[in-house]
Amino acid sequence: MEILQRKIIKEGKVLSNHVLKVDMFLNHQMDSKLMKQIGEEFAAQFNNQGITKVLTIESSGIRPGLMTALELGVPMIFARKRKSLTLTDGLITSTVYSFTKKESNEVTISKDFIGEGARVLIIDGFLARGQAALGLIDITKQAGAVPVGVGIVIEKSFQEGRNLVLETGVQLESLARISSLEDGKVQFVN
Amino acid sequence: MEILQRKIIKEGKVLSNHVLKVDMFLNHQMDSKLMKQIGEEFAAQFNNQGITKVLTIESSGIRPGLMTALELGVPMIFARKRKSLTLTDGLITSTVYSFTKKESNEVTISKDFIGEGARVLIIDGFLARGQAALGLIDITKQAGAVPVGVGIVIEKSFQEGRNLVLETGVQLESLARISSLEDGKVQFVN
């Protein structure tokens, strides 16, 4: 997605060989127009696949997930990273390890919201080590639903997440694929 | 907002005299079309007030905040409840006590994103005891910006948040104002 790549080049900050900060337009401040375009792009890529639900995870997946659901005309549901006080029973849970935060989270959704046979599009802001995406695929399967695809805003293609997702056989579409952050410079996969 | 009230009556679950669960359409699963209408409604209510930025707080404020920012054509920024690993300096912080979770959170934004003189619309999903809204007003003022208004999706009008916000002199607009949850029944302020 050309416009997203330009935005990353212009406003992203490379903090290390592994960390790209996109707080200017994606992860703290939000360019609301760009977010709408991201939703349109995912909707176009997974159009005609009979998606009935968008599944994402708090918090960076919620904005692109919502815009995608809006474009597809389906509801969105987001997995929580810790149990809510008002969500007590009927949960589907997967354990997701965050390499960034060096901690495991219980990722949960309520059984009520993904029925058997639902066709689920999983959306997240970032794909690096792939643990969150795998957790969402796992939750979808536990619910008896079909993980039709995974849509990622920014993929760090030099980490293992892409291959781990592809190994599950689920279609993966990433809007920006970064091949390297070395020498403080963002390089994209051609 | 008529359509929101109908949705609350139809799909909300009263768990106690103080707790309304709206996981079906607002707080876990999202009715994406309703969320767009909520954004349009806030944009209409604060139109012509020269809003330059929408400020909200993770996580329930992010969806309505994003849709409002999109309608107003301005960026959105969300305050974080704990410090991010890549957000280390230049923070504006306010301490917010959550009566629901019985804990204090440091609520932070980066100084870079709300400049002096910015005209800020604060959006949140819920208003009950008012602590989050007061924290966001405080952050806005610390940034040298103007808190033009507070927009709330669901207000529990029987708790003190409304008065606490009004005492600050900031305009408050709530789309659904609940006067009582007693006897398992949702009543709205006329």
Interface residues (C-beta under 8 A of the other chain):
Chain A: L15 V19 K21 D23 M24 F25 H28 Q29 M30 D31 S32 K33 M35 K36 E58 S59 I62 R63 L66 M67 A69 L70 G73 V74 P75 M76 I77 F78 R80 S84 L85 T86 L87 T100 K101 I109 S110 D112 F113
Chain B: L15 V19 K21 D23 M24 F25 H28 Q29 M30 D31 S32 K33 M35 K36 E58 S59 I62 R63 L66 M67 A69 L70 G73 V74 P75 M76 I77 F78 R80 S84 L85 T86 L87 T100 K101 I109 S110 D112 F113
